[in-house]
Amino acid sequence: MVPMMSASPDVRIRDSDLVQESLTRPEAFAELFDQYAGMLYRYVSKRIGPDTAEDIVGETFLIAFSRRSRYDQTYGDARPWLFGITTKLISRHYRAEAARYRALLRSPVEPFMENPAERVVAEVAAQAVRPALAGALAALPRRDRDVLLLIAWGDLTYEETARSLGIPVGTVRSRLNRARRTLRKALGDDHPLREET
Amino acid sequence: MDDLTMLRDLGRDLEHEPPAGLVRQRARLLDAAGGGTSRRPTWFARLWAWPVAAVIGAAAITAAAMLVPTLLVKGSSQVAAPLGDRPARVTGTLNVLLVGTDSEVGTPRFRTGQARAETIMLVHLPADRGEVTVVNLPRDSMVATPKCASNGGRPLDKINAIYAEGGMTCLRQTVETLTRVRLDHALAVDFSGFKAIVDALDGVRITVPSAIDDAQAKLRLPAGTHMLDGEQALGYARVRYTVGDGSDVSRIKRQQVLVKALVARAKEKLTDPAAFFEFAGKVRKAVTADTEFDAETQADLFSGLAKADVTAVTVPWEPYPGDRTALAWRQPDADRLFARLNGKSTPTVTPPGGDGRAKTASPPPPSPHQAGRQVHPTPTPTVTPPGGDGREKAVKP
């Protein structure tokens, strides 16, 4: 149990305390919503798009609320827990998710003809690799994709990802490596930014 | 730039900012947290659509503030749907009868313990929801006494007396008969609740052009801008004899000012969900609605109000000969106004007897019950006894 509030003068209430409090005062759980709903929404909107994201976020909190008595109080930060529930909910939409990525394969590369030149170059390049990235994402096995995106888009650490998905950290590493190999392969040897890497 | 960086860039491209509607999900959660199996989750959830749109939205809404209360309204059989022959429904429109009652002062003094109607409004949303019209029906309007109000056999009476005698259902029936506008719903707002609503907002800012000193309304204010608390705001809404021309009509104008100020204040204060819920809780106590005023309707009403422009008008009127304190609806202007609400172009089925329409200050119309055609399915009694028990605050025994 790591006291997160010790250093900072503006005492931040630990998520676990909120979960604990919500056992006797259920409204306290809304504070978790206020803190993390936006974060989860952004994450889900990336994966499945904005239309379904709102519902998934709502569901996530409803499920979390109903399971709050089983929350492991040794973890102060509730994000991995919430991300884990969200990930499960997203998996119900895996077809929609894959379709979303495949749609990017077809999306035209916008030219970005204006200055400043440097940024333009970078963006053109980013646009150019998009179809390749999207194709790779669509093709990834779901379990690998979950790990990859929790880290890349959810900003979780390896440990947090492991906690989210209920798997060992070693498994996180191996899945991540496999996923990244697929990405790099899709980007190919001649991708425009390779020399900068 | 490695693959993860590129992937993060792609993520940023795909990302969407949380929409305002996300608060609906919070409401869902709170509903679950409230343990309310009695309430449908969508019920609270839908509420959020409105405050976000309207409180943040730009439209200065007269009706909205008065209708905020309905957000958390509980239905009451005291606000039953009229039985018998009723005006035809115009597809898509939504008409709501809104009554501000003075039940707070009513407790000991008034005859049957009934509340009196201080403010009567008809809120009309057209089928396209493009423009909302709020028609004030002055409480001193002389109207034909309907069967449901026993007032000692007077053929004509002031409309607020009809409410006092016959209650909400009777008033609703009367207004339907007078206007030929189908009133889909009826809401009563108790003014003591109104006071609590103002206090929940920490007051409301009102500018008075000249000093007010009104003993009856218990209000003394020098000219200028003031932050009124609930008690004062209520007084301001009530002041009658010492401000303006002393008529109910000028009082209605002040009430409209008040309502606008209330909307402005709500925009200032209700910026976070916690504040809103606290506010809504107080509001809930103050409002009574018919049992059919359900979540769907509320959502419809509020989204309509939030988007549309609101026009507030007073029914065209003229002095009533023989009673200086009363007024009569001016014809044919009043009829035209209501016909417009019914949509001239909409060829609705005219109910039987539609020709022999009741006008204000004319003999009683044919009894609405005689046709025996129960248009409305609600199994409620025609006239609810005055001061019946088990009711909400709108009409205190």
Contacts between the chains, C-beta under 8 A, distances in Angstrom:
chain1	res1	chain2	res2	distance
A	22	B	33	7.4
A	26	B	32	8.0
A	26	B	33	3.6
A	26	B	34	7.1
A	26	B	35	6.9
A	27	B	30	6.7
A	27	B	33	5.5
A	27	B	34	7.9
A	29	B	29	6.6
A	29	B	33	5.6
A	30	B	26	6.2
A	30	B	29	6.1
A	30	B	30	5.7
A	30	B	33	6.8
A	30	B	273	7.4
A	33	B	25	7.5
A	33	B	26	5.0
A	33	B	29	5.6
A	34	B	26	7.4
A	34	B	273	7.8
A	37	B	18	6.7
A	37	B	22	5.8
A	37	B	25	6.7
A	37	B	26	6.8
A	38	B	18	4.4
A	38	B	22	7.4
A	41	B	16	7.5
A	41	B	18	4.2
A	41	B	22	6.1
A	42	B	15	5.1
A	42	B	16	7.1
A	42	B	17	7.3
A	42	B	18	6.9
A	45	B	14	7.0
A	45	B	15	5.7
A	45	B	16	3.8
A	46	B	11	4.8
A	46	B	14	4.4
A	46	B	15	5.0
A	47	B	14	7.9
A	49	B	14	7.8
A	49	B	16	7.6
A	50	B	16	4.1
A	50	B	19	7.2
A	53	B	16	6.9
A	54	B	19	6.8
A	54	B	21	6.0
A	54	B	22	5.9
A	54	B	24	7.5
A	54	B	25	6.2
A	55	B	25	7.7
A	57	B	22	6.6
A	57	B	25	5.5
A	58	B	24	7.4
A	58	B	25	3.2
A	58	B	28	5.1
A	58	B	29	7.2
A	61	B	25	6.7
A	61	B	26	7.9
A	61	B	28	7.8
A	61	B	29	4.7
A	62	B	28	6.4
A	62	B	29	6.2
A	62	B	32	5.6
A	65	B	29	6.2
A	65	B	32	5.6
A	65	B	33	6.4
A	66	B	32	7.5
A	100	B	14	7.8
A	104	B	10	7.9
A	126	B	6	6.7
A	126	B	9	5.2
A	126	B	10	7.7
A	129	B	6	5.6
A	130	B	10	6.0
A	130	B	13	7.5
A	133	B	3	7.9
A	133	B	6	6.0
A	133	B	7	6.2
A	133	B	10	5.3
A	134	B	10	7.1
A	137	B	7	8.0
A	148	B	7	7.4
A	149	B	11	7.9
A	151	B	4	7.7
A	152	B	4	5.4
A	152	B	7	4.6
A	152	B	8	5.5
A	152	B	11	6.5
A	153	B	7	7.6
A	153	B	8	7.1
A	153	B	11	4.4
A	180	B	3	5.6
A	180	B	4	7.0
A	183	B	3	4.3
A	183	B	7	6.7
A	184	B	3	5.2
A	187	B	3	6.2
A	187	B	6	7.3
A	193	B	1	4.7
A	193	B	6	7.6
A	196	B	1	5.4
A	197	B	1	6.1
A	197	B	2	5.6
